[in-house]
Amino acid sequence: MFDMHYDLLSIVYKDYLSGNFQTTKQQCQCYHNDNVKGVVANLYFMSKEEMQQELHERYYQENVSVRKMFKITKRHCMKYLPSSTLVLYSIEGCDYIKDTAELEQLYQEGLRSIILTWNEKSKYGSGNRSEEGLTDLGKVFLRKAIDLGIGIDLSHANEKTFYDMIEVIEEQQMLGKKVVCYASHSNVKALCNRSRNLSDDQLYALKKVGGLVGIMSLKNFVTLNKEATDDQLKELYLDQISYVKKIWNDTSHIVLSTDDMNFLSEVDKEYGKGNLFHYASITNELKELLKKRFTDEEIDQMLFLNAKEQIYDKLI
């Protein structure tokens, strides 16, 4: 599997602050034994209060730059991951990146994917807790990211920001720029009406610019039915993938992600225990489930090849 969204860098930084890398070592074992072969390893930023509550009281400090945090986490990732793992380094919540100069420095350090905003309103745009769109600073930031060759991840953006980002992507494509874009962990709103999921119109807009969509396996974004059994949830997860296949006519732009939050299970009861699969055996579990509805060729595409060929190979 190529996991299109996993907060591995945040796990690493949380461990770095505590001085104990046990969780990092445990999670990196999941990339051995032909299980997860590729990952978008994400360092994420929420509101300062939520970072202190959920991650670590020192997780974000004004006197420690995002660049320094990124360098630390990338170094430790490389230490514990198998050398064969395909890693695309990502930052989610770019509000803490000071400006385009720091973005360029991050690119030079290995950053290859950005999620412009988390759930909150930021200086660049707004997530699903706000109704405002892309700011002027956000447009400049986005254009710079495209110029550098950074992948543009539209997950978490509210509808206004989403469409504003699509407009900038179309503008840059018309100028001859090659834009790699995707919604790494965004499910179908028609099947699960959460603000972070995508409407049909958003899916069509993403397809129009050549983007990919990552169907994620967090229960709360598969269905709103809290009484659904594990077997029912897995069928509903298949429904999510089948829905996108139907409107896009094939599986060539579908990728898969976990957004597995198990590392926060002690502090976040809702999301920490919300994944449908065991990360240590996720590839085999997914293969067996996908066989119910999809061909071997489609499974290979969605599990690995689409992410590898259309995202990773173009950004690395």
N, C-alpha and C positions, 0 to 999 in steps of 0.2 A: 504493500500500500504506500501511496504518497499522501501523507496527511496534510491537507491544505491549511490547517490552522490548529496549532498547539502552542500553549504559552510556556514553552520550554525555557526561554531566556528569563522569564519572570520566576520560574521555579529556581533556576540557577542563582539569580540575584537574591532571592529570599534566603537560600541556603548560604550564600556568601556572607550575608549580614549576620546570620546566626553562627557562622563558623563551622557548620556541619553540613557536608554535602551528601548525606545519606539519601535524601529524596531524589536528588539529581542522579546519583549512581543507580538507584532503583529504576527510575524512569528511563534512563539511557539503556538499560538492559533490554527494553522493549524494541530496540533497534537492531538487536542481534537475531540470529537464527531465522533469517529470511522472513521476518515479520514486517515491521515498518521500514521501508527502504529509503524513503524521502520524507522531508518535513519542512513546512514553513514554520520556523522556530521564532516565536513571537515574544517581544518585550512590551508589556502593556502598561498604560497609564490611565488611571481613573481620576476622579476628584481626589484631592489631597486627603480628605477625611476618609474616604473609602480605602485608599491605599494604606493608610495607617491602621485601619480596622482589620482589613482582610489579609494584607500582605506582611507588612512589618512597619513599626513606628518610624523607622529610618529609611524606608524603601525609597521615598523621594525626598531629597534635601536640596534646597536652593543652591548650595555651594558645591554640589556634585552635578556635573553636566550630564546630559543624556548621552553625549559621546563617551564619557568615561564609563557610565553604566553599561553601555553597549560593548565597549572594548573588554570590560571585565567578564561579562556574561558570555560573549563569543569565545574568549580564551578558554573558559572552563567547559563550554560545550564541546569544543574541539578536543579537550582532554578526555572527556568521558564517553563521547559518541564513537562508534566504530568508524574507522577512516573511510569506509565504503558508503556511509550514509550521505545522501544528497540533501544538502541543507540550504534553504533559502532564508536568509535572516530578515526579520520583519520588525517594524515598530507600529504599535496600535495606540492611537491617541497622540497625534503629532503636536499638540498644543505646547508640550514641554520642550520641543525643539525650537530654539530661539529664533532662527531665521534661515534663509536659504544658504547662507555661508556654512552654518552648522550642518545643514542637510548634505551639502557637498562633502564636508569632512566625514560624515557618517557613511556616505557612499564609498569614499576612499577606504574606510575601515571594513567595508563588506556589506553594508545595508543594501538590500535589493527589493524590498517590498514595504509599502506603507499603507496603513489604514488611517486616513486623515483625521478622523474624529472617533472618540468613543461615544458613549450615550449622551454626554453633556454638550452644551454649547461651548465652543472654543473660539480662539482668535482666527481660526481657519475655516470653520464651518460648524454644523450642528448635527448631533446624533438624535436618537429617537425620543429624547426627553425635551426636545425643543422643536419649534416649527420654523426656525430661520434657516436660510440657505448658506451657500458658499460666500465667504467674505472676499473683499478685494485682495487681502493678504493671502487668502486661501487659493485664489486663482493664480497668483504669482507663484506660490509654493508648489502648486500642482504642475504648472508649466515647467518649473525648474526640475521637479522630479522626473517628468517625462523626458526633458532634455538630457538628464543624466542617465536615463535608461533604467529607472526604478519602476517596478510593477505597481499599478494603481489598484488597490483593493477597496471596493465600494461598500463592503459590509459595515454595519453600524450607522451609516448616514441616514438621516431622515429623508423623506421623499423629496423635499425641496433641495437639500444638499445633493442628494443622489442625482437628480436631473441636471442640476447646475454642473456637477462633475462630468456627466455625460456630454453636456454642451461643450465643455473645455476639451474633452477627449476628441469629440468630432471636429472641433476647430483645429486641433493639433494634427489630426489625421489628414484634414484637407490641406494642411501645410506640408504634407509629406512625411510627418513623423510616424514612426512605428510605435504604437502604444500597446503594451501588454496590460490588460485589465481583467478584473474578475471580482466576484463577490465571494470571498473564500468560505464564509460560513453564514449563509443566508438561505433559509428555506422558503417554502411556498405559502404566501399569505392566504390564498384561497382555501388551503387545507388546514392552516393553523394561523388564526388571525392575531398574530403578534406584530407589533410595530417594527421589529427588526427583520421580519420576513418580507419577501418581495411580492408585490402585486404582479398580475399578468402583464400589465403595461411596462412595469420595470424590467421584467424578464425579456420582453420584446426589445426594449431599448438597449439592454445589455447585449442581446444577440446581434443587434444592428451594428454595434461597434466592434464585433468580434470577440466579445468577452466570454468568460466562463463562469459557471455558477457552482459553488461548493455546497452540496447538501450535507448538513451536519446531523450528528446522531445524538444531540442533547434532547432528552424527552420533552422538555418544555417548549421546544421549537418544532417538534413533530406533531404534537396534539395539545389541545387545552384540556383534554379529558384526563384528570388526575387519577381516575379509577381504572384506566386501561392496564391490562396485564402486560407482562414482558412480551408475550407472543403477539398480542394485539399491537403493541408499540412497534414491533419489528415489521409487521405488515403495513402499518401506517407510514413507517420510514420508507418502505418500498413504494408506497403510494406517492410520496414526495418525489422520488426519482422518476417514477413512471409519468407523473404529471409534466415534469420538465421535458422529458423525452417526447411527449405528445405535442407540446407546443413548439418545440424546436425541431421536431421530425426525426431526430436521431440522438445518439449519446456522445457525439464527438466533442461537445463543449461542456460536458458534465464532469465534475471532479467531486471528491469526497473529503470531508473533514470531520474531526471529532469535537474540537473545542472542549476536550476532556478536562473537567475541573476537579477531578478527584483529589488533587493536592490541596484543595481548599475545603475538603469535606468537613473538617472540624469547625470552621467558622461560617461556612455558607451551606446550610442544610438543603436549600432548594436546588442549587446548581452543582454542588460538590458531589452529590450522589446521583446525578441526572443522566449519566451516559448509558447507552443501550448495550455497549460491548465492553469486554475486558481488554484493556489496551495491550496487555502482554500477548494476547492471542487474536487481536482484532482482524488481521488479514484473513486467517482461515474462517473466522466467524462470518465476516462479510462475504467471502466467496460462497460459502454454503447458502447464505441467505439470498444473495443476488441470483443464484442459479434458478430460483423459483420463477423468475420473470425475464431474465436476460441471457443472451448468448455468451459463450466464452469470449468471443471477440469484444462484445460490449463491456463485459466485466473487466477484461484487461485494460480497455480504454479508460474506464471510469476509476478503477483502482489505482492505476499507475501511469499509463502512457499519455493521457491527455495532459496531466500535470507536468510530466517530465518533458514532453516534446513542445507543448504550447506555452509553457510558463518557464520552467526551470532552464531549459536549453536556450531560451531567448534572453534570459536575464543574467545568466552566469557567463 
